[in-house]
Amino acid sequence: MTVTKEESGQEGADDNDGVSGAGDGGYVPSQRRVDRERYKRARARRATAIAALSTLVTGVVLYLVVVNAPGWPRTKETFFDWQYAREAFPKILEGLWLNVRLLLICGAAVLVLGMLIAVARTLRGPVFFPLRALAAAYTDFFRGLPLIINLMIVVLGVPALRLQGVTVDPVLLGGTALTLTYSAYVAEVFRAGIESVHPSQRAAARSLGLTNRQALRHVVLPQAVRRQVPPLLNDLVSLQKDTGLVSIGGAVDAVRAADIIVGRSLNYTPYIVAGLVFVALTIPMTRFTDWVTARMDRRRAQGGTL
């Protein structure tokens, strides 16, 4: 069966997403594309409606289960008292400023110390074996030691030594304990990023006349850090939550402020307020982490630079 040029051209025009108007030079989408876009919008509206309905039904079911529980009146009075929530909120916000400062200072210290430990673990040559062994022992110890125990040892144990010139401030000691623990985790994240860079990158840098240190600084580390941004942000989110643990040493942060009110009133609503404040602080960081991860995945799928 033969196909004329006119029929072939018509089939090609139907397969294209759109054609350019010959008269005015404007873009005119084909009917096939118009139908496809209409179908996509209809599917998106249907999916949104189903998701909204499913969420509403789930929320109603959970609400009915909770409010119809035998102990709900007592639980509501103990954990969801609006009067105590209003009393606790300003004091908890005042204490939250300490948590934010700890996050900023400890976060910067964790990134620096973690990078140094990661670089130490990736040094080559037998002369650096003691440094590699010490870095490995550090990461193994502090990754295995529970953070709460580390805080107790540092916050309560260091003042007991009565060392001259050593601070006994629970905020500084608590921040030190957080830095020690999270540096071990971040160091492994950095090390994974460094080892993910192909050796040919370092070899190419060396062939251009760069020293090992210059190749590490200008070629390997930039690629390693970019690849590990999402897990690094996740560690910072965890650090933000764990800053509340410094309250075990007596530092008046958001958690300790809530604890003081609870001890006076025997009502646990301040704990709920403190928890919601931490959640409100964490959600933007979590969504930013998701956005960065999705952006890097798109660039990787398109073959862009990581």
HUWOFEN-V143533 format. One record per pair of residues at least 12 apart in sequence whose ideal C-beta (glycine too) atoms are under 8 Angstrom apart, sorted by sequence separation. I is the first residue (numbers start at 1). J is the second residue. D is the distance in Angstrom with one decimal. If there is no record, write none. Layout:
BEGIN
<<I	J	D> <I	J	D>>
END
This chain:
BEGIN
<<17	29	6.8> <18	30	5.4> <120	132	6.4> <247	259	6.7> <258	270	3.7> <259	271	7.9> <17	30	6.3> <202	215	5.1> <205	218	7.2> <257	270	7.6> <258	271	5.3> <16	30	6.1> <120	134	7.5> <121	135	4.5> <159	173	7.6> <202	216	7.7> <205	219	4.4> <17	32	7.5> <18	33	5.7> <120	135	4.0> <121	136	6.2> <155	170	5.5> <158	173	5.8> <204	219	7.8> <205	220	7.9> <258	273	6.6> <14	30	6.8> <17	33	4.5> <258	274	4.0> <13	30	7.2> <15	32	7.8> <118	135	8.0> <202	219	6.7> <257	274	7.4> <14	32	6.4> <117	135	4.9> <121	139	7.5> <155	173	4.7> <201	219	5.5> <202	220	6.0> <154	173	5.2> <155	174	5.6> <201	220	6.4> <255	274	5.6> <154	174	7.4> <254	274	5.0> <117	138	6.2> <117	139	6.5> <154	176	5.8> <155	177	6.5> <197	219	7.8> <201	223	7.0> <151	174	6.1> <154	177	4.0> <197	220	5.0> <254	277	6.0> <153	177	7.6> <254	278	7.0> <151	177	4.5> <154	180	7.5> <194	220	6.0> <197	223	5.0> <150	177	4.9> <151	178	7.7> <194	221	7.2> <197	224	5.7> <196	224	6.8> <147	177	7.5> <150	180	6.4> <193	223	7.7> <194	224	4.5> <197	227	8.0> <244	274	7.7> <147	178	7.6> <150	181	5.4> <193	224	3.3> <196	227	5.9> <193	225	6.5> <147	181	5.0> <190	224	6.6> <193	227	5.0> <244	278	6.7> <190	225	7.5> <193	228	3.9> <145	181	7.2> <192	228	6.8> <241	278	6.1> <142	180	5.6> <143	181	8.0> <190	228	6.5> <240	278	7.7> <142	181	5.2> <189	228	5.2> <142	183	7.3> <143	184	4.7> <240	281	6.5> <241	282	6.4> <142	184	3.8> <143	185	6.3> <189	231	4.9> <240	282	6.0> <141	184	7.6> <189	232	5.8> <139	184	4.5> <143	188	7.3> <237	282	5.9> <240	285	6.6> <138	184	6.3> <186	232	6.7> <189	235	6.7> <139	187	5.5> <237	285	5.0> <138	187	7.8> <139	188	6.0> <186	235	5.6> <236	285	6.9> <237	286	5.9> <185	235	5.7> <135	187	7.3> <233	285	6.9> <237	289	6.6> <182	235	6.3> <233	288	6.9> <234	289	6.0> <182	238	7.7> <233	289	4.1> <182	239	5.4> <230	289	6.0> <233	292	6.4> <182	242	7.9> <178	239	6.6> <230	292	5.8> <229	292	5.7> <230	293	4.2> <178	242	6.4> <178	243	6.7> <109	175	7.9> <113	179	6.5> <117	183	6.4> <121	187	7.1> <230	296	6.9> <117	184	7.4> <178	245	7.8> <229	296	7.0> <110	178	7.8> <114	182	7.6> <118	186	8.0> <178	246	7.4> <102	171	7.3> <106	175	5.1> <110	179	5.5> <114	183	4.7> <118	187	4.6> <122	191	6.2> <105	175	6.4> <109	179	4.7> <113	183	4.1> <114	184	7.7> <117	187	3.8> <118	188	7.5> <121	191	5.4> <226	296	7.9> <114	185	7.6> <115	186	7.8> <118	189	7.9> <119	190	7.8> <174	245	7.3> <175	246	7.1> <102	174	7.4> <106	178	4.9> <110	182	4.6> <114	186	3.2> <115	187	7.6> <118	190	3.5> <122	194	5.2> <174	246	3.2> <98	171	6.8> <102	175	5.4> <106	179	5.2> <110	183	5.1> <113	186	7.9> <114	187	4.3> <117	190	7.9> <118	191	4.2> <122	195	7.0> <109	183	7.6> <113	187	7.6> <174	248	7.9> <111	186	6.5> <114	189	7.3> <115	190	5.4> <119	194	7.6> <171	246	6.4> <174	249	5.4> <102	178	7.0> <106	182	7.2> <110	186	5.3> <114	190	5.7> <118	194	6.2> <170	246	6.6> <173	249	6.4> <174	251	5.9> <171	249	8.0> <170	249	3.2> <227	306	5.6> <170	250	5.0> <171	251	4.7> <226	306	5.7> <170	251	4.5> <223	306	6.9> <124	212	7.8> <155	246	7.5> <155	248	6.6> <156	249	7.0> <151	245	5.6> <155	249	3.6> <147	242	6.2> <151	246	7.1> <152	248	6.7> <119	216	7.1> <148	245	6.4> <151	248	5.9> <147	245	6.7> <151	249	7.2> <148	248	7.5> <115	221	7.9> <111	232	7.5> <110	235	7.6> <107	236	5.5> <110	239	6.8> <107	239	6.1> <103	236	7.5> <106	239	6.4> <103	239	6.2> <103	240	4.9> <106	243	7.3> <103	243	5.7> <99	240	7.3> <102	243	4.3> <99	243	4.4> <102	246	6.7> <98	243	7.9> <99	244	6.3> <98	246	7.9> <102	253	7.7> <98	251	6.6> <98	252	7.0> <99	253	5.0> <98	253	4.4> <99	254	5.6> <98	254	7.6> <95	252	5.6> <96	253	7.1> <95	253	4.6> <96	254	4.2> <95	254	4.2> <95	255	7.4> <93	254	7.6> <95	256	6.3> <92	254	4.8> <95	257	3.7> <94	257	6.8> <95	258	7.9> <92	257	5.1> <91	257	4.5> <92	258	5.6> <91	258	7.9> <88	257	7.3> <91	260	7.7> <88	258	5.9> <91	261	6.8> <88	261	5.0> <87	261	6.7> <84	261	7.0> <92	270	6.7> <99	278	7.9> <84	265	6.1> <88	269	6.7> <92	273	5.6> <96	277	5.9> <100	281	7.7> <88	270	3.7> <92	274	5.2> <99	281	7.9> <84	267	4.8> <87	270	8.0> <85	269	5.2> <89	273	5.7> <93	277	7.0> <84	269	4.1> <85	270	7.5> <88	273	5.0> <92	277	5.8> <96	281	7.3> <81	267	5.6> <84	270	6.3> <88	274	7.6> <85	272	7.4> <81	269	4.6> <85	273	5.3> <78	267	6.1> <79	268	5.1> <80	269	6.3> <77	267	8.0> <78	268	5.6> <79	269	5.9> <78	269	7.6> <79	271	7.7> <80	272	6.8> <79	272	5.6>>
END
